[in-house]
Amino acid sequence: MTVSPLIVTGFSGAGMTSVLKALEDFHYEVFDNFPLALVDSLLEQAGQNNRPPLKIAIGIDTRTWGFSGSAVLDVAQRAKARLLFVTCDDAVLQKRFNETRRRHPLAKDRPVTYGIQLEKKLLAELQKHADILIDSTEFSIHDLRHVLEGHFRNKPQENMTVTLMSFGFRYGVPREADLVMDVRFLKNPHWDEKLKPLTGLDPAVGEYIRQDPDYERFMTTFKALLEILLPRYTQEGKNYLTVALGCTGGRHRSVYLIDLLAGWLREQKFQVFVENRDLSEG
C-alpha cells in the first residue's frame, strides 16, 4: 500500500532536482519525469505489495511525456495526491541558467527569457492549485532542504519546527515568512550614537529596547498569540513555520526580540532555528 503520493513540479532551474534528492533522503520512492499515462498503473502496483506503506514522490515537468497542466491535475485528483510546486523569480532563474551555461529546456535556440515565460504559461494552472508552494528565490540548497525537512521529516514530532527570522523592511519582507510582525514602533537604538554600531545581540541594545513603555505589553501579547497559533497549526498538520520580525534595518530591535523568542520557544520544546537575515547590512 502507499500513503498519499506527492507530485513535484515547478520551474526549470527553481530546484526540483534538489527537492527530489532530498525526498529520497526522507525515504520516498522517487520517480522523475515518469510518463503521465503510466502513473495510475504505478500507484496501483505499489498499493498491491505487502511491504510497509510506501511514500512515493513523482517529479513532473514540461518535459514529461504527455504533459499538460490539466492532465497533471487529473492524475493528482485520481490519486488523491498532494501537489508541491517549486517557484522562483524570473531574474534569478535567468541568472542560474547563465551561470551554469545550461540551455533552458523550452528555449531551444532562443534566449533563456523566452523559455522562462513559456514555461510560466504552461505551469500557471499547476501553480494556482499547488498544495505546497516553495519559493527558492533566496534559498541556498541548505535552506531549501531545511524547508523540506519541516514539511516531510521522516518521524513526526509533537511540536513543529519554527524558524525565527529578523529582517529590515528597507531590504524587503521575506517571501518565506508565514507570520510577519512589524516592530518598528519600539524605541530605535539606531538614533543613539553609542548604540548605532552595535546589534540586537549586544546587552546594551537590549536594555535600551526594554525601556520602551510598550515593550513588556507587546512581548506578553505576542507570546500569548503564539501560544494560541502554534498548537492549532500543529493540529492542522503544519510541520514548519517561519515567524519574521522586522524593524527598519534588521540590526537592532528585530534581532533582540528574535533572540528572546528563540529561548522562550525552546523552553516550550519547539525545535527552533534563528536567521538574522540583514544583520550584516548597513
C-alpha positions in Angstrom: 0.0 0.0 0.0 1.0 3.6 -0.3 0.5 6.8 1.6 -0.9 9.8 -0.4 1.6 10.3 -3.2 3.4 13.6 -3.8 3.6 15.2 -7.2 6.6 17.6 -7.5 6.6 20.1 -10.3 7.8 23.7 -10.9 10.0 25.9 -13.0 13.2 24.7 -14.6 16.1 25.9 -12.5 14.0 26.5 -9.4 15.4 23.5 -7.6 13.2 20.5 -8.5 16.1 18.2 -8.7 17.3 19.2 -5.3 13.8 18.7 -3.9 13.6 15.1 -5.3 17.1 14.2 -4.0 16.0 15.5 -0.5 12.9 13.4 -0.7 14.9 10.3 -1.4 16.8 11.0 1.8 13.5 11.2 3.6 12.8 7.6 2.4 10.5 8.5 -0.5 10.4 6.3 -3.6 11.2 8.9 -6.2 10.2 8.7 -9.9 11.4 11.6 -12.0 9.8 12.5 -15.3 7.6 9.4 -15.1 5.1 9.3 -18.1 1.8 10.6 -17.1 -0.1 7.8 -18.7 1.6 5.3 -16.5 1.2 7.0 -13.1 -2.1 5.3 -12.3 -0.6 1.9 -13.1 2.5 2.7 -11.0 0.4 3.6 -7.9 -1.9 0.6 -8.4 1.1 -1.8 -8.4 2.7 0.0 -5.4 -0.5 -0.5 -3.5 -0.5 -4.3 -4.0 2.7 -5.1 -2.3 2.9 -6.4 1.3 5.6 -4.1 2.5 5.0 -1.2 4.9 3.3 1.8 3.3 5.3 3.4 0.6 6.0 7.1 0.3 6.0 8.0 -3.4 7.1 11.2 -5.0 6.7 11.7 -8.7 8.6 14.5 -10.5 6.7 16.0 -13.4 7.7 19.0 -15.5 7.1 20.3 -19.0 9.5 17.7 -20.5 7.4 14.8 -19.1 5.9 12.6 -21.8 2.2 13.5 -22.1 2.5 16.7 -20.1 -0.3 19.3 -19.8 -1.4 21.2 -16.7 -4.9 19.7 -16.8 -3.6 16.2 -17.3 -1.4 16.5 -14.2 -4.3 17.8 -12.2 -6.5 14.9 -13.3 -3.8 12.5 -12.2 -3.4 14.2 -8.9 -7.2 14.1 -8.3 -7.5 10.4 -9.1 -4.5 9.5 -6.9 -5.5 11.9 -4.1 -2.0 13.3 -4.4 -0.6 16.4 -2.9 1.0 18.9 -5.4 4.3 20.5 -4.5 5.3 23.4 -6.7 8.8 25.0 -6.7 8.8 28.6 -8.0 11.5 31.3 -8.3 11.8 34.8 -9.6 12.5 35.2 -13.3 15.7 37.2 -12.8 17.1 34.6 -10.5 16.2 31.8 -12.9 17.9 33.6 -15.7 21.0 34.1 -13.6 21.1 30.4 -12.7 21.0 29.4 -16.3 23.6 31.9 -17.3 25.9 30.9 -14.5 25.7 27.2 -15.3 25.6 27.8 -19.1 22.7 25.4 -19.3 20.1 25.7 -22.0 16.5 26.2 -20.9 14.6 23.0 -22.0 11.9 25.2 -23.7 14.2 27.8 -25.1 16.0 25.7 -27.7 17.8 28.2 -29.9 16.1 31.2 -28.3 17.0 33.3 -25.3 16.6 31.9 -21.8 13.9 34.5 -21.1 11.7 33.0 -23.8 11.8 29.6 -22.2 11.1 31.0 -18.8 8.0 32.9 -20.0 6.7 30.0 -22.0 7.1 27.6 -19.0 5.3 30.1 -16.7 2.2 29.9 -19.0 2.3 26.1 -19.2 2.6 25.7 -15.5 0.2 28.5 -14.4 -2.6 26.2 -13.6 -0.5 23.8 -11.5 1.0 26.7 -9.6 -2.5 28.0 -8.8 -3.7 24.6 -7.5 -0.5 23.7 -5.5 -1.0 22.3 -2.0 2.6 23.4 -1.1 4.3 26.3 -2.7 8.1 26.8 -2.2 9.8 29.9 -3.4 13.5 29.2 -3.8 14.5 32.7 -4.9 16.5 33.5 -1.8 17.3 29.9 -0.8 20.6 28.1 -0.9 20.5 24.3 -1.3 20.8 24.0 2.5 17.9 26.5 3.0 15.7 24.5 0.6 16.5 21.3 2.4 15.7 22.9 5.7 12.2 23.9 4.5 11.6 20.4 3.1 12.6 18.8 6.4 9.8 20.8 8.0 7.3 19.6 5.6 8.4 16.0 5.1 10.5 14.9 8.0 10.7 11.1 8.5 9.4 11.0 12.0 6.7 13.4 13.0 7.4 15.3 16.2 4.9 16.6 18.8 5.8 20.2 18.0 6.6 21.8 14.7 9.9 23.3 13.6 9.9 27.1 14.0 12.3 29.4 12.1 12.6 32.9 13.7 13.8 35.5 11.3 14.8 39.1 11.9 14.8 41.4 8.9 14.9 45.0 7.8 11.9 46.4 5.9 14.3 48.5 3.8 15.5 45.3 2.3 12.1 43.8 1.7 9.8 41.4 3.5 11.0 37.8 3.4 9.0 35.7 1.0 9.1 32.6 3.0 7.6 34.1 6.2 4.2 32.7 7.4 3.8 35.3 10.0 5.2 38.8 9.8 5.4 41.3 12.8 6.4 44.9 12.4 8.3 46.1 15.5 9.3 49.5 14.2 7.1 51.1 16.8 9.6 50.3 19.5 12.4 52.8 20.5 15.1 52.7 17.9 18.7 52.2 19.1 19.9 53.5 15.7 19.4 57.1 16.9 21.7 56.6 19.9 25.3 57.2 18.7 26.7 54.8 21.2 24.3 52.0 20.2 24.2 52.6 16.4 27.3 50.5 15.6 26.1 47.6 17.9 23.4 45.0 17.2 20.5 43.4 19.0 22.9 40.7 20.3 24.6 43.3 22.5 23.2 43.7 26.0 23.2 47.5 25.9 20.9 47.4 22.9 18.5 45.0 24.7 18.4 47.2 27.7 17.6 50.3 25.6 14.7 48.4 23.9 13.3 47.2 27.1 12.9 50.8 28.3 10.1 51.3 25.7 6.8 51.8 27.6 5.1 49.3 25.4 7.8 46.6 25.3 6.5 44.4 28.1 2.9 44.5 27.0 3.9 43.7 23.4 6.0 40.7 24.3 3.4 39.3 26.6 0.7 39.7 24.0 2.8 38.3 21.1 3.8 35.3 23.2 0.1 34.7 24.0 -0.8 34.9 20.3 1.9 32.3 19.5 0.6 30.1 22.3 -2.7 30.0 20.5 -1.5 29.7 17.0 1.3 27.1 17.2 -0.7 24.2 18.7 -3.5 24.9 16.2 -1.1 24.9 13.3 0.3 21.6 14.6 -3.2 20.1 14.8 -3.7 21.1 11.1 -0.6 19.1 10.1 1.7 22.0 9.6 5.2 20.9 10.5 7.2 24.0 9.6 6.6 27.7 10.4 8.6 30.8 9.7 7.9 33.8 12.0 9.6 37.0 10.9 10.0 40.2 12.9 11.1 43.3 11.1 12.5 46.7 12.0 13.9 49.4 9.8 17.4 48.0 9.1 17.2 44.5 10.7 20.1 45.0 13.1 18.7 46.1 16.4 15.1 45.7 17.5 14.1 42.6 15.5 17.4 40.8 16.3 16.9 41.4 20.0 13.3 40.2 20.0 14.1 37.1 17.9 16.8 36.1 20.3 14.4 36.3 23.3 11.6 34.4 21.5 14.0 31.7 20.5 14.9 30.9 24.1 11.2 31.0 25.1 10.1 28.7 22.3 12.9 26.2 23.1 11.6 26.1 26.6 8.2 25.1 25.1 10.0 22.1 23.4 9.9 23.5 19.9 12.8 22.9 17.5 13.9 26.5 16.7 16.2 27.9 14.0 17.3 31.5 14.1 18.2 33.5 11.0 19.2 37.2 11.3 18.8 38.0 7.6 20.1 41.5 7.4 22.4 41.6 10.4 25.5 42.2 8.2 23.9 45.0 6.2 24.4 48.7 6.8 
